[in-house]
Amino acid sequence: MPTAQASAIGTRHRVKIADVAFGGDGVARLDDGRVAFVPLVGLGEEVTIEIVAARKNFLHAKLVSIEVPSPDRVQPPCVVYGRCGGCAYQHLSYPAQLALKERQLAATLRRVGHLTAEDAPVRPIVASPREFEYRNRITVHLANGAAGFHAAGSNKLVEIARCEIAEPAVNEALAALAANRRRKREDGHRTLRADRTRRFFHQANDFAAAELMRVVSELVGAGGASLVDAYCGAGWFIKELRGRFAQCLGLEWDRYAVEEARKDALDHERYLEGDVALLLPEALANVSKTDTTLILDPPAEGLAAAVSDEISHAQPQRVIYVSCHPATLARDLARLKRGGYKIEHVTPVDMFPQTAEIEAVAFLTAR
Ligand SMILES: C[S@@+](CC[C@H](N)C(=O)[O-])C[C@H]1O[C@@H](n2cnc3c(N)ncnc32)[C@H](O)[C@@H]1O
């Protein structure tokens, strides 16, 4: 006997999209109260969906037809949009994408971190100056002579001739790869870069990165005694801000990034190679608690518990947390709030238009 959930597979329903969740799926409630997630829809849209998979507490559906379209709906420029898993919002106008991301960030702070709008005020999202042709690198998968991205929700290859969100130089590299018949013997993946000399982390959208830097720079203001930049890469923040601090210290475990950062380091600028969790206690013990700015720019996993514990213990005055994952940001902000910090505000910056990704800058001060 199939369960009630499984028996829903294949059934069609006309629904109204009540929300669009982080990740890009629309959320709809069926007449019997069950919740279904469906991609490629807009907020408030009325659509017919077909259930394609059942989980214990919710259903997955595909879009069959649009009954009452959202006024935000636009024609996606990409020919593989909807099949390729890279983009989630090409069917929505850019202002609508921005509004969704702002809403999703606030919702994630509330749901994961139990942080209300008062605990963690979300400021208006900062748009990317470019909506398309912004990525300075893409990683394509190679299989059986084809290059492409994985399909949404699977690792099936969707072959691409160009990527609408990649910079022209990256698309030229993609065309060259496609023209090179030797790739036919090659499986795996390949990163194509606008600037091939970079061997270490670099922000993937230079245009939005300039906006991110502007937000961080405004928060840093006049600077002060010490800047500690944890997860510093090649020192991108320090290079911009070093003139405002008496001493700067970068922490990073990628040897190539540290080598690069040290190349043009000034006398008051140092870099330590290693795990932030191990280096941070000594770094914070050697700076003035009341006149230190700590920048955190961790990968999507966010901060190890030991790192947020150490910050709560050492209490550097100002913390600027640059996050590329709302759920880990929410968890870490909740920990830092319990550790004695006030979350002044959180500013989303749209680093990846057309995709579901959300980047944000949180500003915290020791109470
Ligand atoms: C999101 S990038 C930020 C880099 C830099 N802030 C920038 O904008 O160019 C995160 C960096 O943290 C480094 N990283 C990740 N986990 C780390 C850890 N536990 N300890 C030290 N560095 C780490 C990565 O190598 C990467 O360079």
The ligand as an SDF file (V2000), in Angstrom:
LIG
                    3D

 27 29  0  0  0  0  0  0  0  0999 V2000
   35.3250   33.3830    1.5030 C   0  0  0  0  0  0  0  0  0  0  0  0
   37.0590   33.3200    1.3560 S   0  0  0  0  0  0  0  0  0  0  0  0
   37.4780   34.9570    1.8320 C   0  0  0  0  0  0  0  0  0  0  0  0
   38.8340   35.4660    1.4100 C   0  0  0  0  0  0  0  0  0  0  0  0
   39.0830   36.9630    1.4880 C   0  0  0  0  0  0  0  0  0  0  0  0
   38.4360   37.5980    2.6100 N   0  0  0  0  0  0  0  0  0  0  0  0
   38.7050   37.6490    0.1940 C   0  0  0  0  0  0  0  0  0  0  0  0
   37.6730   38.3220    0.1470 O   0  0  0  0  0  0  0  0  0  0  0  0
   39.4550   37.5100   -0.7990 O   0  0  0  0  0  0  0  0  0  0  0  0
   37.4610   32.3260    2.7180 C   0  0  0  0  0  0  0  0  0  0  0  0
   38.9380   32.0850    2.9210 C   0  0  0  0  0  0  0  0  0  0  0  0
   39.0840   31.3790    4.1530 O   0  0  0  0  0  0  0  0  0  0  0  0
   40.0840   30.3810    4.0030 C   0  0  0  0  0  0  0  0  0  0  0  0
   39.7680   29.3900    5.0630 N   0  0  0  0  0  0  0  0  0  0  0  0
   38.7110   28.5460    5.1160 C   0  0  0  0  0  0  0  0  0  0  0  0
   38.6900   27.8800    6.2840 N   0  0  0  0  0  0  0  0  0  0  0  0
   39.7600   28.3200    7.0070 C   0  0  0  0  0  0  0  0  0  0  0  0
   40.2630   28.0110    8.3000 C   0  0  0  0  0  0  0  0  0  0  0  0
   39.6430   27.1400    9.1100 N   0  0  0  0  0  0  0  0  0  0  0  0
   41.3780   28.6440    8.7070 N   0  0  0  0  0  0  0  0  0  0  0  0
   42.0180   29.5370    7.8880 C   0  0  0  0  0  0  0  0  0  0  0  0
   41.5680   29.8900    6.6770 N   0  0  0  0  0  0  0  0  0  0  0  0
   40.4510   29.2800    6.2190 C   0  0  0  0  0  0  0  0  0  0  0  0
   39.9730   29.9370    2.5660 C   0  0  0  0  0  0  0  0  0  0  0  0
   41.2020   29.4000    2.1310 O   0  0  0  0  0  0  0  0  0  0  0  0
   39.6140   31.2510    1.8440 C   0  0  0  0  0  0  0  0  0  0  0  0
   40.7670   31.9240    1.4190 O   0  0  0  0  0  0  0  0  0  0  0  0
  1  2  1  0
  2  3  1  0
  2 10  1  0
  3  4  1  0
  4  5  1  0
  5  6  1  0
  5  7  1  0
  7  8  2  0
  7  9  1  0
 10 11  1  0
 11 12  1  0
 11 26  1  0
 12 13  1  0
 13 14  1  0
 13 24  1  0
 14 15  1  0
 14 23  1  0
 15 16  2  0
 16 17  1  0
 17 18  1  0
 17 23  2  0
 18 19  1  0
 18 20  2  0
 20 21  1  0
 21 22  2  0
 22 23  1  0
 24 25  1  0
 24 26  1  0
 26 27  1  0
M  CHG  2   2   1   9  -1
M  END
$$$$
